[in-house]
């Protein structure tokens, strides 16, 4: 069963009509941020005066997370890690979903084209969207929302995935989204800061700045 946040984030970002993520460059950053959040939730990443720290040396058993964990071992900041090797991470996520039978991936049509992907098991993203919708629109306190769902909701809102969080949702549930974003602060203050800065980071990335 696929349950790591990077893969779940990709499923939320997938657009059937586009045969891939709703916006590939934005999704690269979202899956990196989701992977970092996942590792922090597992207790594998922490923070020391703004620098990301790694706990333990054993692999997680997830190739996507293990790749991000190796990147974090160099003692970088959250902002650097969200941007670093983001294209590689997105490709690894697609490959993992394809291996699990959830996604079919096709090679680019041209040298400068991008991969195309199709959902083969639509029940998986449908169930996931329902989970995130419940986190967004539920009437229970935010602290009762599962940590993974709160993280996915905050990232979807920061990334502007309107199929998950519409413009009206952002206005209606502003306080709830803000509280879910604030939950990153309990893991690492720098991680919360970077999630809140994702809209600006995405604009910079689309302009050709900030890593590969």
C-alpha positions as CSV (number, residue, x, y, z in Angstrom):
1,X,0.0,0.0,0.0
2,X,1.3,3.5,-0.9
3,X,1.1,5.7,2.1
4,X,4.2,8.0,2.0
5,X,3.2,11.7,1.7
6,X,5.3,12.3,-1.5
7,X,3.3,9.8,-3.5
8,X,0.0,10.9,-1.9
9,X,0.8,14.5,-2.8
10,X,1.4,13.5,-6.4
11,X,-2.0,11.7,-6.6
12,X,-3.7,14.9,-5.3
13,X,-1.8,17.0,-7.9
14,X,-2.6,14.7,-10.9
15,X,-4.8,16.0,-13.6
16,X,-6.3,13.4,-15.9
17,X,-6.8,16.0,-18.7
18,X,-3.2,17.1,-18.6
19,X,-1.9,13.5,-18.5
20,X,0.2,14.4,-15.5
21,X,0.5,16.8,-12.6
22,X,-1.7,20.0,-12.9
23,X,1.7,21.9,-13.0
24,X,4.8,19.9,-13.2
25,X,7.3,22.4,-11.8
26,X,5.0,23.2,-8.8
27,X,4.4,19.5,-8.2
28,X,8.2,18.9,-8.1
29,X,8.4,21.3,-5.1
30,X,5.2,19.9,-3.5
31,X,6.4,16.3,-3.5
32,X,9.8,17.3,-2.1
33,X,8.1,19.3,0.7
34,X,5.8,16.3,1.3
35,X,8.7,13.9,1.6
36,X,10.4,16.2,4.1
37,X,7.2,16.4,6.1
38,X,6.9,12.7,6.1
39,X,10.4,12.2,7.3
40,X,9.9,14.7,10.1
41,X,6.6,13.0,11.1
42,X,8.6,9.7,11.3
43,X,11.1,11.3,13.6
44,X,13.9,11.0,11.0
45,X,14.4,14.8,10.5
46,X,14.7,17.6,13.0
47,X,16.1,21.1,13.2
48,X,19.0,22.8,14.9
49,X,19.1,26.6,14.6
50,X,17.6,26.4,11.1
51,X,19.7,23.5,9.9
52,X,18.0,20.2,9.1
53,X,19.3,17.3,11.2
54,X,19.0,13.6,10.5
55,X,18.2,11.0,13.2
56,X,19.4,7.4,12.6
57,X,21.2,5.9,9.7
58,X,19.0,3.0,8.7
59,X,17.0,3.2,5.5
60,X,13.2,3.8,5.6
61,X,12.5,1.1,3.1
62,X,10.9,3.7,0.8
63,X,13.2,4.6,-2.2
64,X,11.8,8.1,-2.5
65,X,12.2,9.0,1.2
66,X,15.6,7.4,1.3
67,X,16.8,9.6,-1.5
68,X,15.6,12.7,0.3
69,X,17.1,11.5,3.5
70,X,20.5,11.2,1.9
71,X,20.1,14.8,0.6
72,X,19.4,16.0,4.1
73,X,22.5,14.3,5.6
74,X,24.6,17.2,4.2
75,X,23.2,19.6,6.8
76,X,21.2,22.0,4.7
77,X,18.3,24.3,5.3
78,X,14.7,23.5,4.6
79,X,14.5,25.9,1.7
80,X,17.5,24.2,0.0
81,X,16.1,20.8,0.5
82,X,12.7,21.6,-0.9
83,X,14.4,22.8,-4.1
84,X,17.3,20.3,-4.3
85,X,16.9,17.4,-6.8
86,X,13.2,18.1,-7.1
87,X,13.0,16.8,-10.6
88,X,14.6,13.5,-9.6
89,X,12.2,13.1,-6.7
90,X,9.2,13.6,-9.0
91,X,10.4,11.0,-11.4
92,X,11.0,8.6,-8.5
93,X,7.5,9.2,-7.3
94,X,6.0,8.5,-10.7
95,X,8.1,5.3,-11.0
96,X,7.0,4.1,-7.6
97,X,3.3,4.7,-8.3
98,X,3.8,2.9,-11.7
99,X,5.4,-0.1,-10.0
100,X,2.4,-0.2,-7.6
101,X,0.0,-0.4,-10.5
102,X,-1.6,2.9,-9.7
103,X,-0.1,4.9,-12.6
104,X,0.9,4.2,-16.2
105,X,3.8,6.4,-17.3
106,X,4.7,7.1,-20.9
107,X,8.0,8.5,-22.2
108,X,8.2,12.1,-23.6
109,X,7.1,12.4,-27.2
110,X,10.1,14.6,-28.0
111,X,13.5,15.3,-26.6
112,X,12.3,18.4,-24.8
113,X,8.9,16.9,-23.9
114,X,7.7,15.7,-20.5
115,X,6.4,12.3,-19.3
116,X,2.7,11.6,-19.5
117,X,0.9,9.6,-16.9
118,X,-2.5,8.0,-16.6
119,X,-4.3,6.7,-13.4
120,X,-5.0,3.0,-13.7
121,X,-6.7,2.8,-10.3
122,X,-8.9,5.8,-9.9
123,X,-10.3,4.6,-6.6
124,X,-7.0,5.4,-4.9
125,X,-6.9,9.2,-5.6
126,X,-10.7,9.4,-5.1
127,X,-10.4,8.0,-1.6
128,X,-7.5,10.3,-0.9
129,X,-9.4,13.4,-2.1
130,X,-12.2,12.5,0.2
131,X,-9.8,12.3,3.1
132,X,-8.4,15.7,2.4
133,X,-11.9,17.1,1.8
134,X,-13.0,15.9,5.2
135,X,-9.9,17.5,6.8
136,X,-10.9,20.8,5.1
137,X,-14.6,20.8,5.6
138,X,-15.0,18.7,8.8
139,X,-16.5,20.3,11.9
140,X,-14.2,18.7,14.4
141,X,-11.2,20.5,15.9
142,X,-8.1,20.7,13.8
143,X,-6.0,18.9,16.3
144,X,-8.1,15.8,15.7
145,X,-7.2,15.7,12.0
146,X,-4.6,13.0,11.2
147,X,-1.2,14.6,10.8
148,X,-0.7,13.2,7.3
149,X,-4.1,14.6,6.2
150,X,-3.3,18.0,7.7
151,X,0.0,18.1,6.0
152,X,-1.5,17.2,2.6
153,X,-4.2,19.8,3.0
154,X,-1.7,22.5,3.9
155,X,0.5,21.6,0.9
156,X,-2.4,21.4,-1.5
157,X,-3.5,24.9,-0.5
158,X,0.0,26.3,-0.7
159,X,0.5,24.8,-4.1
160,X,-2.8,26.1,-5.5
161,X,-4.3,22.8,-6.4
162,X,-7.8,24.1,-7.1
163,X,-9.2,20.6,-7.7
164,X,-8.5,20.0,-4.0
165,X,-8.7,23.5,-2.4
166,X,-10.7,25.9,-4.6
167,X,-10.4,29.7,-4.4
168,X,-13.7,29.8,-2.4
169,X,-12.4,27.1,-0.1
170,X,-9.3,29.2,0.6
171,X,-11.6,32.0,1.8
172,X,-14.2,30.0,3.6
173,X,-11.7,27.7,5.4
174,X,-8.8,30.1,5.8
175,X,-8.4,29.6,9.5
176,X,-8.6,25.8,9.2
177,X,-5.9,25.8,6.5
178,X,-3.8,28.2,8.5
179,X,-4.0,25.9,11.5
180,X,-3.0,22.8,9.5
181,X,-0.1,24.8,8.1
182,X,0.9,25.8,11.6
183,X,1.1,22.1,12.6
184,X,4.4,21.9,10.7
185,X,5.8,24.2,13.3
186,X,5.5,21.4,15.9
187,X,7.8,19.3,13.8
188,X,10.3,22.1,12.9
189,X,9.8,25.9,12.8
190,X,11.8,26.1,9.6
191,X,9.6,23.6,7.8
192,X,6.5,25.6,8.6
193,X,8.2,28.7,7.3
194,X,9.1,27.0,4.1
195,X,5.6,25.6,3.5
196,X,4.2,29.1,4.0
197,X,6.8,30.5,1.5
198,X,6.0,27.8,-1.1
199,X,3.9,30.1,-3.3
200,X,6.8,32.5,-3.6
201,X,9.3,29.6,-4.1
202,X,7.1,28.3,-6.9
203,X,7.1,31.6,-8.7
204,X,10.9,31.7,-8.5
205,X,11.3,28.1,-9.7
206,X,9.1,28.8,-12.7
207,X,11.5,31.6,-13.6
208,X,14.4,29.2,-13.7
209,X,15.8,29.9,-10.2
210,X,16.6,27.8,-7.3
211,X,18.1,24.4,-7.9
212,X,17.4,21.4,-10.1
